[in-house]
Amino acid sequence: MTQTISGPQQIPATVDIRDDEQATVDTAELGQLLLGRWAHVRRVARELVGRPELHKIEGLTHHDHRRRCLDQLHYLVEQKAVHRAFPTAFGGDGDHGGNVAGFEELVVADPSLQIKAGVQWGLFGSAVMHLGTEKHHEAWLPGIMNMEIPGCFAMTETGHGSDVASIATTATFDPATDEFVIHTPFRAAWKDYIGNGAIDGRAAVVFAQLITNGVNHGVHGLYVELRNEDGTFKPGVGGEDDGIKGGLNGIDNGRLHFTDVRVPRTNLLNRYGDVAPDGSYSSPIASPGRRFFTMLGTLVQGRVSLDGAAVAASKLALTAAITYSTQRRQFNASSDLREEVLMDYQRHQRRLLPRLAATYAAAFAHEELLEKLDDVFSGDHDTDEDRQDLETLAAAFKPLSTWLALDTLQECREATGGQGFLIENRFASLRADLDVYVTFEGDNNVLLQLVAKRLLTDYAKEFKGVDFGVLARYAVSQAAGRTLHRSGLRRVAQTVADSGSGKKSAIALRDEDTQHELLTDRVQSRVAELAAELRGAKGKSQEESAALFNEHQNELIEVAHAHAELLQWEAFTRGLQQIKDPGTREILTRLRDLFGLCLIEKDLAWFLMNGRLSSQRARTLDGYINRLLAKIRPHALDLVEAFGYGPEHVRSAIAGGAEQQRQEEAVEYARRHRASGDAPIDEKTLLARSATERKARKAGRARAKR
Amino acid sequence: MTQTISGPQQIPATVDIRDDEQATVDTAELGQLLLGRWAHVRRVARELVGRPELHKIEGLTHHDHRRRCLDQLHYLVEQKAVHRAFPTAFGGDGDHGGNVAGFEELVVADPSLQIKAGVQWGLFGSAVMHLGTEKHHEAWLPGIMNMEIPGCFAMTETGHGSDVASIATTATFDPATDEFVIHTPFRAAWKDYIGNGAIDGRAAVVFAQLITNGVNHGVHGLYVELRNEDGTFKPGVGGEDDGIKGGLNGIDNGRLHFTDVRVPRTNLLNRYGDVAPDGSYSSPIASPGRRFFTMLGTLVQGRVSLDGAAVAASKLALTAAITYSTQRRQFNASSDLREEVLMDYQRHQRRLLPRLAATYAAAFAHEELLEKLDDVFSGDHDTDEDRQDLETLAAAFKPLSTWLALDTLQECREATGGQGFLIENRFASLRADLDVYVTFEGDNNVLLQLVAKRLLTDYAKEFKGVDFGVLARYAVSQAAGRTLHRSGLRRVAQTVADSGSGKKSAIALRDEDTQHELLTDRVQSRVAELAAELRGAKGKSQEESAALFNEHQNELIEVAHAHAELLQWEAFTRGLQQIKDPGTREILTRLRDLFGLCLIEKDLAWFLMNGRLSSQRARTLDGYINRLLAKIRPHALDLVEAFGYGPEHVRSAIAGGAEQQRQEEAVEYARRHRASGDAPIDEKTLLARSATERKARKAGRARAKR
């Protein structure tokens, strides 16, 4: 059962954080750990993305930016940088984890490049590879790999994005000609936001409702040629340009529509569903629902790589902002001689260090996700359950890391003031490009609902075979538990127990097990509560259950969010346990504590309302976090250095030392100026001096009178 | 004293929100109220900003965008749209409130246009008008007003932004030639981020440390010519382009530096400080500190207009996103026939409606701020205290409204998915342009610290003349009060009192006085607590007090934030009290409740930790807010319609009804298709049917056997 954390009213500031001023970060060891299992791939990829040829040039028109990105894709082919995931038979490495690890580093050069490469090889190429079979591979993979066939992944429609199962494009089999007829029935069924769709795409995997013999077998992918050599559309194909976007303007997103476009029957990517010449349909997966999710599941690496790219962007932003913040000075509160370094301001620490901690958490979580991906795609651990776990993890981590990236980039931009707004410092540019990461490849809110449903399913599984009455009673006992927490009875008891060991209670919040318990309890209790509330849906009409579900939609998403945070916390904890250097481990532990305590602080009301933390203990949290910040602050530079990004990656003007140089020049000027004796006195000093003189003169006059 | 809010464990969902399905919004009355005191000016301004000539064209290079904005400034002159604030003697109206009201609407056309106009007339022109005297007005105001002299406001330096008093550019008086020598001593003293600085500025008000007779009298503004007719720099002046920015690329921000540039003595804008030919300095304001703040204070309208522009941007975003969300459908949870409208999803309501409420709050607060500005600048109420109040209000509201705008624009962009990312829908474009509003004209975090210091000063004033022992005792009694809250003793008593009137306690949270009391108490208690903690600074060294202050910096900013929220809540409440139509008033009251309760929810942990809300009551808040959302949802469209922005202002493709048309076309297609009998059956139905058939056949076989 959950322990309630309580304690004396004041925690002495001096005992709760161990005083280890000697500890330093071994950036080499930490850096190696962060590079993860595919360190070798990341090193090669980072050398590549450090090259100017691949860097985003700011201020290009979207036309020029698109052309540049297209050229860069050819460059990547030349550099043999894009083949890791493809089968060895076609010159690839069959290395799925390494492929994503290398691919996501492209964001460092230009997010447009990452996503355009992702469209070509991660979506279009992967669809042919995973949904197609041998003859498809032979026919198209070489051209896809070497960019002879720039292509599209034509799934989303104007009318359906999140609900992909409901797309309206049809692929109807015509046995008379042994062809599929691809057709767009109305405007909402136009393919939309399709990368390579506006200009470059010669072919596409088009997703459509497969209809044969009068039966709709659901969404399937078909290989469809779009354009002629000269770039004009093939007969029946049409489309338009999506135009300028909030970012990622190196990619030519566009709309596509099809008017009775005929493709050979064999263009159906038929690994999970096939149609015979007589029009009969067959599939290795009987359930249409499961078949659909299996097809989609082969594309999970898209989400995984967005998770990794988002983490990389956060790392870049923090490297630049923290470097600058240790050089930039403003206001001289503590001394007349020297202004304060931004990083020494408490508020500044509050703004940057929790995000640094969250970035570490997301980085460790991402590494585990990559390993899971590799396990599944390599076939090492490829059960249905493994695939489900992989998808749930991706659906949990991608929302958190992509939102974190936007939040971090924005905070870094604001924390560096006017400098942060200049495009040369990259915060605004990266933020604009990464904006769409939170809604594409699965809208974050929709993904978190999938996670929540999985949590509810798992919860229900625990009660499988148990009759409904037991479940009802369990829910009741949960509610009773809550009442116990709520009533404060448990708290009172715990306060007494706590008082037996003042020290133990004082360090309770920094205790790893306590943090874990608090974060775990939050998820478990809320899932149980939700399950009890949604249990009412049984036996109700579709409309009524939908309404009940909707009444808890916000809570569902919050629970999934809490779950993902717990998983990140666990990954962070497992990650730091691999560190051998005691100083590094100690500092990373503090950073993990900061991460955990900020999570608890963010949801503090929940812990209070439900009796998990006493008001007394909760009141110490803010001060404790502030002291943690001050303790981590001296290591901030080391902690970003360990990310391992050099100037060729960060490319932020303010992180290049110019600020330091300007500060030194100003100080040197003041010193020379003062030494030469020509420095003007300031008015305040003058006024103070004349006031003293007046007083002295007055005193003199008074003396003279006497 | 503060009432602790407590009550029974469950609030019946049916009694706490009055059932007034009949209430509708009188959009005309509400619209008129929102237009405020300067409705006539806003109407004229909105007609103007609806014209295509002034609209931002997306995708221009920053060079072309700059040229367009410059041309637009000339267009504004032709349309006589820029003279409201200037003296009647020069063809202006001397109408300060109206000037800002009209000016801030420019953001609707293009934020670059608003800010470039703000640089020319609101900063450069205002500095000449407010800091200069008659001969300056005669010499330069006509040329400034008619754009013959495009100019700069050259205050910020690369090395000093927030701490403007420490800028390093010098203006040293040389009595030999009766000139000031403007000089940039080192790189950090370059003027930076200066609008019109890179290309267009012919002249500038340059802020510099005024040195005469060996004394530095602090920062003063001087009129300095920058460029010749052909655009080349005058001798001694140099600079460079700030290049591309995260947004606002219609403005040519640049850096400027001065090498012994000489200007006549009379170029000193001498309203608040003058130098005689003999070099002697005089000022109507004796204190250098007060003089500096008085000079800066004349420029407060910049902050006020950013506040207004931010509110306008939020209104535009919500109009587009809410309109689209009432048309867009996705997933068919409740029915097989029709998908759900986005706006009916609880999460979607949670995302958009609290921001709608906050935008109303910010709008009412802004209107009061405008009136305050007009009172001061018209001279109607122009005491030192009035000016201080105006500055504190501006410093409180500008951070909240500019952050709200970014947050709202982003949420609208995400809530509209891929559509939201297309530049044609404007969310991403407006967000990029408004990004810098949170750090320029006073960094939001710095402004909130000013507010906090004012709160502490006011608090200290209450104890003026009281000896220190009393203050100490007061602080102790505060702490005791906290302990009382904390211990729950008060809560227990209150629970008993509550139980006397079940209904009263059930509606306690929607009660206006309760909300007000909770929000007020939060500010007062936290200020008192902070004051007690900072009291320790007395008698300490500069370094020690700075450290003590820094240890509470985050809390200071949080308190100021809470104070600004309270002021917004009060303005919202006063605003809705002016509404005559009962239905409109009822709905606006709900929206205000939503605003207030979301504020309380956001800081719920504070109210819990300090015994202001019982856990039982706090647990009802989430559900209560969800029910409020559902009640407000039917009026969402009316509430954005009342903002009064037409299609020529919103200019968001998704708000134009295309989505509705697409949906109808899809439904119509399905209907026709089904009627014609050629609709394919879906596989699930087929499988279900064949399962039934198998079962029937089996049953038939069984029957046959019998």
Chai-1 contact restraints between the chains, C-beta under 6 A:
chainA,res_idxA,chainB,res_idxB,connection_type,confidence,min_distance_angstrom,max_distance_angstrom,comment,restraint_id
A,E58,B,I244,contact,1.0,0.0,6.0,A-B,restraint_1
A,G59,B,I244,contact,1.0,0.0,6.0,A-B,restraint_2
A,G161,B,G417,contact,1.0,0.0,6.0,A-B,restraint_3
A,G161,B,G418,contact,1.0,0.0,6.0,A-B,restraint_4
A,S162,B,Q330,contact,1.0,0.0,6.0,A-B,restraint_5
A,D163,B,Q330,contact,1.0,0.0,6.0,A-B,restraint_6
A,D163,B,F331,contact,1.0,0.0,6.0,A-B,restraint_7
A,P185,B,Y669,contact,1.0,0.0,6.0,A-B,restraint_8
A,F186,B,E665,contact,1.0,0.0,6.0,A-B,restraint_9
A,F186,B,A666,contact,1.0,0.0,6.0,A-B,restraint_10
A,F186,B,Y669,contact,1.0,0.0,6.0,A-B,restraint_11
A,R187,B,R662,contact,1.0,0.0,6.0,A-B,restraint_12
A,R187,B,E665,contact,1.0,0.0,6.0,A-B,restraint_13
A,A188,B,R662,contact,1.0,0.0,6.0,A-B,restraint_14
A,A188,B,A666,contact,1.0,0.0,6.0,A-B,restraint_15
A,Y193,B,G418,contact,1.0,0.0,6.0,A-B,restraint_16
A,I211,B,P680,contact,1.0,0.0,6.0,A-B,restraint_17
A,G214,B,P680,contact,1.0,0.0,6.0,A-B,restraint_18
A,V215,B,P680,contact,1.0,0.0,6.0,A-B,restraint_19
A,V215,B,I681,contact,1.0,0.0,6.0,A-B,restraint_20
A,V215,B,E683,contact,1.0,0.0,6.0,A-B,restraint_21
A,V215,B,L686,contact,1.0,0.0,6.0,A-B,restraint_22
A,N216,B,P680,contact,1.0,0.0,6.0,A-B,restraint_23
A,N216,B,D682,contact,1.0,0.0,6.0,A-B,restraint_24
A,H217,B,E683,contact,1.0,0.0,6.0,A-B,restraint_25
A,G218,B,E683,contact,1.0,0.0,6.0,A-B,restraint_26
A,G243,B,E424,contact,1.0,0.0,6.0,A-B,restraint_27
A,I244,B,E58,contact,1.0,0.0,6.0,A-B,restraint_28
A,I244,B,G59,contact,1.0,0.0,6.0,A-B,restraint_29
A,I244,B,I423,contact,1.0,0.0,6.0,A-B,restraint_30
A,K245,B,F421,contact,1.0,0.0,6.0,A-B,restraint_31
A,K245,B,L422,contact,1.0,0.0,6.0,A-B,restraint_32
A,K245,B,I423,contact,1.0,0.0,6.0,A-B,restraint_33
A,G246,B,F421,contact,1.0,0.0,6.0,A-B,restraint_34
A,G246,B,A428,contact,1.0,0.0,6.0,A-B,restraint_35
A,P288,B,E683,contact,1.0,0.0,6.0,A-B,restraint_36
A,P288,B,K684,contact,1.0,0.0,6.0,A-B,restraint_37
A,Q330,B,S162,contact,1.0,0.0,6.0,A-B,restraint_38
A,Q330,B,D163,contact,1.0,0.0,6.0,A-B,restraint_39
A,F331,B,D163,contact,1.0,0.0,6.0,A-B,restraint_40
A,A333,B,A546,contact,1.0,0.0,6.0,A-B,restraint_41
A,S334,B,E543,contact,1.0,0.0,6.0,A-B,restraint_42
A,S334,B,A546,contact,1.0,0.0,6.0,A-B,restraint_43
A,Q346,B,N550,contact,1.0,0.0,6.0,A-B,restraint_44
A,Q346,B,Q553,contact,1.0,0.0,6.0,A-B,restraint_45
A,Q346,B,N554,contact,1.0,0.0,6.0,A-B,restraint_46
A,R347,B,Q553,contact,1.0,0.0,6.0,A-B,restraint_47
A,R347,B,N554,contact,1.0,0.0,6.0,A-B,restraint_48
A,R347,B,I557,contact,1.0,0.0,6.0,A-B,restraint_49
A,R350,B,N554,contact,1.0,0.0,6.0,A-B,restraint_50
A,E414,B,V438,contact,1.0,0.0,6.0,A-B,restraint_51
A,E414,B,T439,contact,1.0,0.0,6.0,A-B,restraint_52
A,G417,B,G161,contact,1.0,0.0,6.0,A-B,restraint_53
A,G417,B,T439,contact,1.0,0.0,6.0,A-B,restraint_54
A,G418,B,G161,contact,1.0,0.0,6.0,A-B,restraint_55
A,G418,B,Y193,contact,1.0,0.0,6.0,A-B,restraint_56
A,F421,B,K245,contact,1.0,0.0,6.0,A-B,restraint_57
A,F421,B,G246,contact,1.0,0.0,6.0,A-B,restraint_58
A,F421,B,V436,contact,1.0,0.0,6.0,A-B,restraint_59
A,L422,B,K245,contact,1.0,0.0,6.0,A-B,restraint_60
A,I423,B,I244,contact,1.0,0.0,6.0,A-B,restraint_61
A,I423,B,K245,contact,1.0,0.0,6.0,A-B,restraint_62
A,A428,B,G246,contact,1.0,0.0,6.0,A-B,restraint_63
A,V436,B,F421,contact,1.0,0.0,6.0,A-B,restraint_64
A,V438,B,E414,contact,1.0,0.0,6.0,A-B,restraint_65
A,T439,B,E414,contact,1.0,0.0,6.0,A-B,restraint_66
A,T439,B,G417,contact,1.0,0.0,6.0,A-B,restraint_67
A,R486,B,S615,contact,1.0,0.0,6.0,A-B,restraint_68
A,E543,B,S334,contact,1.0,0.0,6.0,A-B,restraint_69
A,A546,B,A333,contact,1.0,0.0,6.0,A-B,restraint_70
A,A546,B,S334,contact,1.0,0.0,6.0,A-B,restraint_71
A,N550,B,Q346,contact,1.0,0.0,6.0,A-B,restraint_72
A,Q553,B,Q346,contact,1.0,0.0,6.0,A-B,restraint_73
A,Q553,B,R347,contact,1.0,0.0,6.0,A-B,restraint_74
A,N554,B,Q346,contact,1.0,0.0,6.0,A-B,restraint_75
A,N554,B,R347,contact,1.0,0.0,6.0,A-B,restraint_76
A,N554,B,R350,contact,1.0,0.0,6.0,A-B,restraint_77
A,I557,B,R347,contact,1.0,0.0,6.0,A-B,restraint_78
A,L604,B,A605,contact,1.0,0.0,6.0,A-B,restraint_79
A,A605,B,L604,contact,1.0,0.0,6.0,A-B,restraint_80
A,A605,B,A605,contact,1.0,0.0,6.0,A-B,restraint_81
A,A605,B,L608,contact,1.0,0.0,6.0,A-B,restraint_82
A,L608,B,A605,contact,1.0,0.0,6.0,A-B,restraint_83
A,L608,B,L608,contact,1.0,0.0,6.0,A-B,restraint_84
A,M609,B,S615,contact,1.0,0.0,6.0,A-B,restraint_85
A,M609,B,A618,contact,1.0,0.0,6.0,A-B,restraint_86
A,M609,B,R619,contact,1.0,0.0,6.0,A-B,restraint_87
A,S615,B,R486,contact,1.0,0.0,6.0,A-B,restraint_88
A,S615,B,M609,contact,1.0,0.0,6.0,A-B,restraint_89
A,A618,B,M609,contact,1.0,0.0,6.0,A-B,restraint_90
A,R619,B,M609,contact,1.0,0.0,6.0,A-B,restraint_91
A,R662,B,R187,contact,1.0,0.0,6.0,A-B,restraint_92
A,R662,B,A188,contact,1.0,0.0,6.0,A-B,restraint_93
A,E665,B,F186,contact,1.0,0.0,6.0,A-B,restraint_94
A,E665,B,R187,contact,1.0,0.0,6.0,A-B,restraint_95
A,A666,B,F186,contact,1.0,0.0,6.0,A-B,restraint_96
A,A666,B,A188,contact,1.0,0.0,6.0,A-B,restraint_97
A,Y669,B,P185,contact,1.0,0.0,6.0,A-B,restraint_98
A,Y669,B,F186,contact,1.0,0.0,6.0,A-B,restraint_99
A,P680,B,I211,contact,1.0,0.0,6.0,A-B,restraint_100
A,P680,B,G214,contact,1.0,0.0,6.0,A-B,restraint_101
A,P680,B,V215,contact,1.0,0.0,6.0,A-B,restraint_102
A,P680,B,N216,contact,1.0,0.0,6.0,A-B,restraint_103
A,I681,B,V215,contact,1.0,0.0,6.0,A-B,restraint_104
A,D682,B,N216,contact,1.0,0.0,6.0,A-B,restraint_105
A,E683,B,V215,contact,1.0,0.0,6.0,A-B,restraint_106
A,E683,B,H217,contact,1.0,0.0,6.0,A-B,restraint_107
A,E683,B,G218,contact,1.0,0.0,6.0,A-B,restraint_108
A,E683,B,P288,contact,1.0,0.0,6.0,A-B,restraint_109
A,K684,B,P288,contact,1.0,0.0,6.0,A-B,restraint_110
A,L686,B,V215,contact,1.0,0.0,6.0,A-B,restraint_111
